[in-house]
Amino acid sequence: MKQPEKRSLKKGLKTLSAVAAIIALSFASSAEAVEKLEKENLKLGFIKLTDMAPLAVAYEKGYFEDEGLSVQLEAQANWKVLLDRVINGELDGAHMLATLPFGTAIGYGTKADIISAFSMTLNGDAITVSNDVWAQMKPQIPMKDGKPVHPIKADALKPILEKYKNAGKPFNMAMTFPVGTHNMKLRYWLAAGGIKPGFYAPPEDTSGQIDAEAILSVTPPPQMPATMDSGTIAGYCVGEPWNQQAVFKGVGVPVISDYELMKNSPEKIFGVTKDFAEKNPNTHLAVIKALIRASLWLDAENNKNRNEGVEMLSQKQYVGADYDVIANSMNGTFEYEKGDKRPLADFNVFSRYNGSYPYYSDAIWSLTQMRRWGQINEQKPDAWYLETAKKVYRPDIFMTAAHALIKEGKAKASDFPSDQETGIKAPNADYIDGVVFDATKPNDYLTKFSIGLKGKQKVVGGKVVE
């Protein structure tokens, strides 16, 4: 009877030794990964918007720690402060407007080399107007079953602008940053409705208000509802939760989401300086891996984790808005006029549709809009658009991170584009005006708009000249 006991004991000891060896190997492997990091302690910036979610999730779920990173997340006052702090090295990287690195690439305002290997979100914005403006717009909007038919076009805003003009009053609207996505989306919506949003003429005139029928200016996101309530602005374009906040506070009505305006457009990216990426390639890759895992978690199994994500975001160190306000858009619905809540499953997209992959074609679209409104005040050849996109977007780094996660069993190959992905999406007409965007023909694309610069046109002396 003792013989089996000895064998059993020996077997048990062997098993324990094997487990210990595995654990030791695991720790050694982890330690090796940490040793490879050029920089372990990072400070990353963000603006208080729900689309900073991948950063919060990567921190709260321990994905940064899994990569050997000690990360501090810090809210910034506005996009200008955030950008300056990334450039001067006070921040190692940040949540950024998808168009922002292209402004620095061309030297609009600030010249710097920012790169991005990760798109943080698709969609997530809306355009909101004051209650007074909404009351005047509503008679022009078709109704069905007692509710406005969406999407709502800016055509419905034109009679109100005429009233303002006749009364000698400016029609003021807000966006968040001159080279920001909110500016480009608001301009696109207005122009599609026949309203001139104004031109830039750098370096002499950076107001963006040359020949404008609607006057656009910068307001930080958290201040937008109160600024509109005070009567300073009549509307704005911003990310969440600041559109839903207007609904909850009863000060305004979101009239269109950017999903309806331009389906699945990139909204935010994670950006670092080129210098940081080159000096800290392993650290940068580790951050991208953690963010990819966070984006996959946010969109997993039809958004099953969104409630937990909303709880994270409602904490004061992140977005700090009420849970219900954030949930109103994060959980697959969107409320327009008070009580008019509709399904909008893809209002926030993090990883679906390869949403995290930095497509060159998305970058080219951003550059065409900067050219359209004069921030790029001279014609550029088609090749320039792709060359500039490649200076900023780094899908190669994204795919390296993706392959590492697949190898580690933390993601599946089906979560990502194939290795044959070119970075150029097929031509599409997913825009409110139906204009087809072909990333291989940016100059031809610009000729399709009745409002905006095209060909050799430029703004000189406050006028558009050939």
LINFEN-V377799 format. One record per residue. N is the residue number from 0. RES is the residue in one letter. BURIAL is + if it has 24 or more other ideal C-beta (glycine too) atoms within 12 Angstrom, else -. Layout:
# LINFEN-V377799
n=N res=RES burial=BURIAL
n=N res=RES burial=BURIAL
This chain:
# LINFEN-V377799
n=0 res=M burial=-
n=1 res=K burial=-
n=2 res=Q burial=-
n=3 res=P burial=-
n=4 res=E burial=-
n=5 res=K burial=-
n=6 res=R burial=-
n=7 res=S burial=-
n=8 res=L burial=-
n=9 res=K burial=-
n=10 res=K burial=-
n=11 res=G burial=-
n=12 res=L burial=-
n=13 res=K burial=-
n=14 res=T burial=-
n=15 res=L burial=-
n=16 res=S burial=-
n=17 res=A burial=-
n=18 res=V burial=-
n=19 res=A burial=-
n=20 res=A burial=-
n=21 res=I burial=-
n=22 res=I burial=-
n=23 res=A burial=-
n=24 res=L burial=-
n=25 res=S burial=-
n=26 res=F burial=-
n=27 res=A burial=-
n=28 res=S burial=-
n=29 res=S burial=-
n=30 res=A burial=-
n=31 res=E burial=-
n=32 res=A burial=+
n=33 res=V burial=-
n=34 res=E burial=-
n=35 res=K burial=-
n=36 res=L burial=+
n=37 res=E burial=-
n=38 res=K burial=+
n=39 res=E burial=+
n=40 res=N burial=-
n=41 res=L burial=+
n=42 res=K burial=+
n=43 res=L burial=+
n=44 res=G burial=+
n=45 res=F burial=+
n=46 res=I burial=+
n=47 res=K burial=+
n=48 res=L burial=+
n=49 res=T burial=+
n=50 res=D burial=+
n=51 res=M burial=+
n=52 res=A burial=+
n=53 res=P burial=+
n=54 res=L burial=+
n=55 res=A burial=+
n=56 res=V burial=+
n=57 res=A burial=+
n=58 res=Y burial=+
n=59 res=E burial=+
n=60 res=K burial=+
n=61 res=G burial=-
n=62 res=Y burial=+
n=63 res=F burial=+
n=64 res=E burial=-
n=65 res=D burial=+
n=66 res=E burial=+
n=67 res=G burial=+
n=68 res=L burial=+
n=69 res=S burial=-
n=70 res=V burial=+
n=71 res=Q burial=-
n=72 res=L burial=+
n=73 res=E burial=+
n=74 res=A burial=+
n=75 res=Q burial=+
n=76 res=A burial=-
n=77 res=N burial=+
n=78 res=W burial=+
n=79 res=K burial=+
n=80 res=V burial=-
n=81 res=L burial=+
n=82 res=L burial=+
n=83 res=D burial=+
n=84 res=R burial=+
n=85 res=V burial=+
n=86 res=I burial=+
n=87 res=N burial=-
n=88 res=G burial=-
n=89 res=E burial=-
n=90 res=L burial=+
n=91 res=D burial=+
n=92 res=G burial=+
n=93 res=A burial=+
n=94 res=H burial=+
n=95 res=M burial=+
n=96 res=L burial=+
n=97 res=A burial=+
n=98 res=T burial=+
n=99 res=L burial=+
n=100 res=P burial=+
n=101 res=F burial=+
n=102 res=G burial=+
n=103 res=T burial=+
n=104 res=A burial=+
n=105 res=I burial=+
n=106 res=G burial=-
n=107 res=Y burial=+
n=108 res=G burial=+
n=109 res=T burial=+
n=110 res=K burial=-
n=111 res=A burial=+
n=112 res=D burial=+
n=113 res=I burial=+
n=114 res=I burial=+
n=115 res=S burial=+
n=116 res=A burial=+
n=117 res=F burial=+
n=118 res=S burial=+
n=119 res=M burial=+
n=120 res=T burial=+
n=121 res=L burial=+
n=122 res=N burial=+
n=123 res=G burial=+
n=124 res=D burial=+
n=125 res=A burial=+
n=126 res=I burial=+
n=127 res=T burial=+
n=128 res=V burial=+
n=129 res=S burial=+
n=130 res=N burial=+
n=131 res=D burial=-
n=132 res=V burial=+
n=133 res=W burial=+
n=134 res=A burial=-
n=135 res=Q burial=+
n=136 res=M burial=+
n=137 res=K burial=+
n=138 res=P burial=-
n=139 res=Q burial=+
n=140 res=I burial=+
n=141 res=P burial=-
n=142 res=M burial=-
n=143 res=K burial=-
n=144 res=D burial=-
n=145 res=G burial=-
n=146 res=K burial=-
n=147 res=P burial=+
n=148 res=V burial=-
n=149 res=H burial=+
n=150 res=P burial=+
n=151 res=I burial=+
n=152 res=K burial=+
n=153 res=A burial=+
n=154 res=D burial=+
n=155 res=A burial=+
n=156 res=L burial=+
n=157 res=K burial=+
n=158 res=P burial=-
n=159 res=I burial=+
n=160 res=L burial=+
n=161 res=E burial=-
n=162 res=K burial=-
n=163 res=Y burial=+
n=164 res=K burial=-
n=165 res=N burial=-
n=166 res=A burial=-
n=167 res=G burial=-
n=168 res=K burial=-
n=169 res=P burial=-
n=170 res=F burial=+
n=171 res=N burial=+
n=172 res=M burial=+
n=173 res=A burial=+
n=174 res=M burial=+
n=175 res=T burial=+
n=176 res=F burial=+
n=177 res=P burial=+
n=178 res=V burial=+
n=179 res=G burial=+
n=180 res=T burial=+
n=181 res=H burial=+
n=182 res=N burial=+
n=183 res=M burial=+
n=184 res=K burial=+
n=185 res=L burial=+
n=186 res=R burial=+
n=187 res=Y burial=+
n=188 res=W burial=+
n=189 res=L burial=+
n=190 res=A burial=+
n=191 res=A burial=+
n=192 res=G burial=+
n=193 res=G burial=-
n=194 res=I burial=+
n=195 res=K burial=+
n=196 res=P burial=+
n=197 res=G burial=+
n=198 res=F burial=+
n=199 res=Y burial=+
n=200 res=A burial=+
n=201 res=P burial=+
n=202 res=P burial=-
n=203 res=E burial=-
n=204 res=D burial=+
n=205 res=T burial=+
n=206 res=S burial=+
n=207 res=G burial=+
n=208 res=Q burial=+
n=209 res=I burial=+
n=210 res=D burial=+
n=211 res=A burial=+
n=212 res=E burial=+
n=213 res=A burial=+
n=214 res=I burial=+
n=215 res=L burial=+
n=216 res=S burial=+
n=217 res=V burial=+
n=218 res=T burial=+
n=219 res=P burial=+
n=220 res=P burial=+
n=221 res=P burial=+
n=222 res=Q burial=+
n=223 res=M burial=+
n=224 res=P burial=+
n=225 res=A burial=-
n=226 res=T burial=+
n=227 res=M burial=+
n=228 res=D burial=-
n=229 res=S burial=-
n=230 res=G burial=-
n=231 res=T burial=-
n=232 res=I burial=+
n=233 res=A burial=+
n=234 res=G burial=+
n=235 res=Y burial=+
n=236 res=C burial=+
n=237 res=V burial=+
n=238 res=G burial=+
n=239 res=E burial=+
n=240 res=P burial=+
n=241 res=W burial=+
n=242 res=N burial=+
n=243 res=Q burial=+
n=244 res=Q burial=+
n=245 res=A burial=+
n=246 res=V burial=+
n=247 res=F burial=+
n=248 res=K burial=+
n=249 res=G burial=-
n=250 res=V burial=+
n=251 res=G burial=+
n=252 res=V burial=+
n=253 res=P burial=+
n=254 res=V burial=+
n=255 res=I burial=+
n=256 res=S burial=+
n=257 res=D burial=+
n=258 res=Y burial=+
n=259 res=E burial=+
n=260 res=L burial=+
n=261 res=M burial=+
n=262 res=K burial=+
n=263 res=N burial=+
n=264 res=S burial=+
n=265 res=P burial=+
n=266 res=E burial=+
n=267 res=K burial=+
n=268 res=I burial=+
n=269 res=F burial=+
n=270 res=G burial=+
n=271 res=V burial=+
n=272 res=T burial=+
n=273 res=K burial=+
n=274 res=D burial=-
n=275 res=F burial=+
n=276 res=A burial=+
n=277 res=E burial=-
n=278 res=K burial=-
n=279 res=N burial=+
n=280 res=P burial=+
n=281 res=N burial=+
n=282 res=T burial=+
n=283 res=H burial=+
n=284 res=L burial=+
n=285 res=A burial=+
n=286 res=V burial=+
n=287 res=I burial=+
n=288 res=K burial=+
n=289 res=A burial=+
n=290 res=L burial=+
n=291 res=I burial=+
n=292 res=R burial=+
n=293 res=A burial=+
n=294 res=S burial=+
n=295 res=L burial=+
n=296 res=W burial=+
n=297 res=L burial=+
n=298 res=D burial=+
n=299 res=A burial=-
n=300 res=E burial=-
n=301 res=N burial=-
n=302 res=N burial=+
n=303 res=K burial=-
n=304 res=N burial=+
n=305 res=R burial=+
n=306 res=N burial=-
n=307 res=E burial=+
n=308 res=G burial=+
n=309 res=V burial=+
n=310 res=E burial=-
n=311 res=M burial=+
n=312 res=L burial=+
n=313 res=S burial=+
n=314 res=Q burial=+
n=315 res=K burial=-
n=316 res=Q burial=-
n=317 res=Y burial=+
n=318 res=V burial=+
n=319 res=G burial=+
n=320 res=A burial=+
n=321 res=D burial=-
n=322 res=Y burial=+
n=323 res=D burial=-
n=324 res=V burial=+
n=325 res=I burial=+
n=326 res=A burial=+
n=327 res=N burial=+
n=328 res=S burial=+
n=329 res=M burial=+
n=330 res=N burial=+
n=331 res=G burial=+
n=332 res=T burial=+
n=333 res=F burial=+
n=334 res=E burial=+
n=335 res=Y burial=+
n=336 res=E burial=+
n=337 res=K burial=-
n=338 res=G burial=-
n=339 res=D burial=+
n=340 res=K burial=-
n=341 res=R burial=+
n=342 res=P burial=-
n=343 res=L burial=+
n=344 res=A burial=-
n=345 res=D burial=+
n=346 res=F burial=+
n=347 res=N burial=+
n=348 res=V burial=+
n=349 res=F burial=+
n=350 res=S burial=+
n=351 res=R burial=+
n=352 res=Y burial=+
n=353 res=N burial=+
n=354 res=G burial=+
n=355 res=S burial=+
n=356 res=Y burial=+
n=357 res=P burial=+
n=358 res=Y burial=+
n=359 res=Y burial=+
n=360 res=S burial=+
n=361 res=D burial=+
n=362 res=A burial=+
n=363 res=I burial=+
n=364 res=W burial=+
n=365 res=S burial=+
n=366 res=L burial=+
n=367 res=T burial=+
n=368 res=Q burial=+
n=369 res=M burial=+
n=370 res=R burial=+
n=371 res=R burial=+
n=372 res=W burial=+
n=373 res=G burial=+
n=374 res=Q burial=+
n=375 res=I burial=+
n=376 res=N burial=+
n=377 res=E burial=-
n=378 res=Q burial=-
n=379 res=K burial=+
n=380 res=P burial=-
n=381 res=D burial=-
n=382 res=A burial=-
n=383 res=W burial=-
n=384 res=Y burial=+
n=385 res=L burial=+
n=386 res=E burial=-
n=387 res=T burial=+
n=388 res=A burial=+
n=389 res=K burial=+
n=390 res=K burial=+
n=391 res=V burial=+
n=392 res=Y burial=+
n=393 res=R burial=+
n=394 res=P burial=+
n=395 res=D burial=+
n=396 res=I burial=+
n=397 res=F burial=+
n=398 res=M burial=+
n=399 res=T burial=+
n=400 res=A burial=+
n=401 res=A burial=+
n=402 res=H burial=+
n=403 res=A burial=+
n=404 res=L burial=+
n=405 res=I burial=-
n=406 res=K burial=-
n=407 res=E burial=-
n=408 res=G burial=-
n=409 res=K burial=-
n=410 res=A burial=+
n=411 res=K burial=-
n=412 res=A burial=-
n=413 res=S burial=-
n=414 res=D burial=+
n=415 res=F burial=+
n=416 res=P burial=+
n=417 res=S burial=-
n=418 res=D burial=-
n=419 res=Q burial=-
n=420 res=E burial=-
n=421 res=T burial=-
n=422 res=G burial=+
n=423 res=I burial=+
n=424 res=K burial=+
n=425 res=A burial=-
n=426 res=P burial=-
n=427 res=N burial=-
n=428 res=A burial=-
n=429 res=D burial=+
n=430 res=Y burial=+
n=431 res=I burial=+
n=432 res=D burial=+
n=433 res=G burial=-
n=434 res=V burial=+
n=435 res=V burial=-
n=436 res=F burial=+
n=437 res=D burial=+
n=438 res=A burial=+
n=439 res=T burial=-
n=440 res=K burial=-
n=441 res=P burial=+
n=442 res=N burial=+
n=443 res=D burial=-
n=444 res=Y burial=+
n=445 res=L burial=+
n=446 res=T burial=-
n=447 res=K burial=+
n=448 res=F burial=+
n=449 res=S burial=-
n=450 res=I burial=+
n=451 res=G burial=+
n=452 res=L burial=+
n=453 res=K burial=+
n=454 res=G burial=-
n=455 res=K burial=-
n=456 res=Q burial=+
n=457 res=K burial=+
n=458 res=V burial=+
n=459 res=V burial=-
n=460 res=G burial=-
n=461 res=G burial=-
n=462 res=K burial=-
n=463 res=V burial=+
n=464 res=V burial=-
n=465 res=E burial=-
